[in-house]
Amino acid sequence: MSRPTVADAPGVMRTEGWADYALLDSGDGKKLERYGPYTVVRPEPQCLWAPRKPHLWAQADAVFDPTADDEDAGRWRFRDRPKDAWPLAWRDVRFLGRFTAFRHLAFFPEQAANWAFLDEAVRKAGQPKVLNLFGYTGVASLAMAAAGAQVTHVDASKKAVAMARENAELSKLADRPIRWIVEDARRYVQREVRRGSKYDGIILDPPKYGRGPDGQVWRLFEDLPELAQLCSELLSENASFLILNAYAERISGAALSGLLAEVLDGRGGRIDWGELALVEDGAERAIGMSFYGRWSR
């Protein structure tokens, strides 16, 4: 087969609000969001403009104050102490929102654009066997399971996998064919390649930096090329997709598409690339949140 066709220009996968989430307003380096019953203020330095709805901000239930050195580190301030966890939903998937120590709420709402793509891809493929690496609390895994996929969910965090299992119970998907694996993603993929395992779709959503359960160190720029190559070797003959997602400031969708073009040389298909963006409620403004490269057959 030929090299994959690479899109000439970047695309923007836009996530608009749904019943349990909305980007209400943004500006002055912050964003105001609604997660179910709670409104939340979190830092977002790229919001260089002014807020359009200043009257809403003072009513926020929770505000994350970052440290001077790291916007992901800091502490939450609450108007009234909320529940430790509360139920949210996206389509057929139910999951718990939580105020984590790293300003996130136990899922990434901009990924809803990817969940929609995965839902459609899985339904077209029938009952594909898919691999979700760095799967975190499992919303993508559950979206694919709800659509009919056999899912292998891998994350190095025992706590994250426990939350993913809890979300599966909440979604009434615990009886679906999902394997929950606590392991370093690179080590797992290396072993699967040696076994000759194959998958019909793979999601690779690594952090900038991380550690495996046995202290293995992950560095995005140093380690992603090898892992992407290994993932390409796991794709079945009739595989439907391989998705790379990255949040690092110094990476780009163009870089991810170049990596995919190299590791998938000879497979044909198409590579789309660009960024995932959150769309402000009732407005045209959008915030770019992460970069993606996506190969599809």
C-alpha positions, 0 to 999 in steps of 0.5 A: 500500500502507499503512504498515508495521505496527510491533510494539507491544513490543520483541522479543529475538533470543536467540543461544544457544551452538553447537558452536564458541561459548558464553557460559560465564559473565559478571559484574563487568563482563566476559564469559567466552566459548568460541571453538572451542578457546579461552576468552576474557575480554572487557570488558562493562560492563553485566554488573552481576552476579556471576559464577556459575562463578569457577573457570573464569575463571582458566583463560582462554586470553586476556584483553583489557585495555581502556584507561582511556578506551576498552573497545574499545582495549587489548591481549590477554594470553595464557596460551600464545600461540594461533594467529593464526587458527583455524577455526570454523563456524556451520551450513554457514559456515566462518570464521576466529576472530582476536584483533583489536586492538579486542577482537573476534574477527573476527565478532560471535556475537550476530549468529547470531540474524540469520543464522538469520533470513536463512537462512530468509528466503533459502530462502523467497525462492528465489534473491534478490539481496541487499546486505550493507552494512558486511559486515565478514568476511562471515559473514552474506554467506556464510550467505545465499550458502549458502542460495541468495542472490546476494550483494553484500558491501560494506565500506570495509576492504580487510583485512576484505573479504580476510578475508571472501574467505578465509572464503568459500574455507574454506566452499567457497562461493567459486564462489557468486555473491558480489560483493566490493566495497571501497568506502564504503557510502554512495557505493556505495548512491548510485551504485546508486540512480542506476543503478536497481539493485534488491535483494530484501533489504538488511542495514545494520550500520554502526559508530558511527563510521568512515572510507571508503577515501578518507577519507569520514567516517561518523557514525551519528546524522548519516548513517544516516537518509539511507542508510536512505532510499537503501536503501529506494529499492533494494528491489525490488517483491517485496523480503523484508527490510531489516534495520538493526543498531546498537551505539551506546549512545544508540540503541534498537530503537524509534528504528530502527523509527521510521526504518524506518516513515518510509522504508518508508511505503507498502510495507506489511509489518511492522516488528519491533524490539528487541535482540540478546542472548547467552544464558549457557550453561546459564542464563537470564541474557542480555546485550543486545549490539545493537539492531535494526529489521527490516522484512519483507514 
